[in-house]
Amino acid sequence: MKKGIHPNYRAVVFHDVSANVSILTRSCVETDETVKHTDGNEYPLYKVEISSASHPFFTGKMKFVDTTGRVEKFQNKYKKVGYGQKK
């Protein structure tokens, strides 16, 4: 295999902020935050809004997720391009 072209896989904690659940797995995602996991070791932390612990498909029940400001956030993100604006 060629050297230097493959991502650096390492142990990362994914934290579902909706359900307050943490999952330790291997990933190459870049993150600046770290957290001390239940095993006592410190790992990089990546926060997600939804996972199998909070998604209605996996839980079987509907859960209200705060969506206030998502439309405004989208419009602000693509304001320069003019996407989503009425002509």
N, C-alpha and C positions, 0 to 999 in steps of 0.2 A: 504494500500500500504506500501511496505517496505521503510524505511527511508534511505536516502543516496545513492540510486541507480539511481535516476532519474536526468537528466541534469538540469542545472540551466538556464531556459529560461528567457530572458530579452530583452528589446528593443535594437536593433542594427541598425546602419545606414550602408547599403550596397551602396558603391559608384562605379558606372561604369565609369572607367577612359577613356574609348573610347568615350562615349557619354556625359560625364560630367553630369551624372544624379545620384541623391541620392534617395534611397528608405528606409524608416523607417519601420521596421518590427520586429517581435520577433524571436529570434534565440538563440542557445546555443553555437555558434561559439566563439572560444577564440581569443582575439585580444589585442594588447598593445596600439593601437592608439585610440584617442577620437576626436570628432568633435562637434562643436556647430551646431545644426540643426536649421531649419527655425522657429521652435516654441520657440527658445531661450534656450532650454535645451541642456545639453552636454550628448552625447551617445557614446558608443564604435563604432569604425569605422572599417569596413572590405572592402578592395578594391578588385573589380573584374574586369577582362578584358572585359567581355562580358555579357550582360543581354538582356532582351526583348527590351530595348531601342536601342540597337546597333546590335542585331542579324538580318541578312538578312531575315530570315523566318518571323519575326514579323514586320520588317520595309518595306519589299517588294522591297528593293533596295540593290544592292551589295555595300559593303564598303570595301575598302582595309585596312586590318589590318597589321601592321608592324610585320612581322614574321622573321626578320633578327635575326639570332643567335639561333633560337629555336632548330635546328638540333644539333648545337654545344652544347647547354645547355643540351639536352637529352643525347648526347654522353658522356659529362663530368659527368653527374649524374650517369650513369650506366657503367662508365669506369672500376671500380673495379670488377664488375661482368663479364665483357667481352661481354655484350649484345650489339648487333648492329655492332660488328666489324667483318671484313671479315676474313675468316679462310684460 
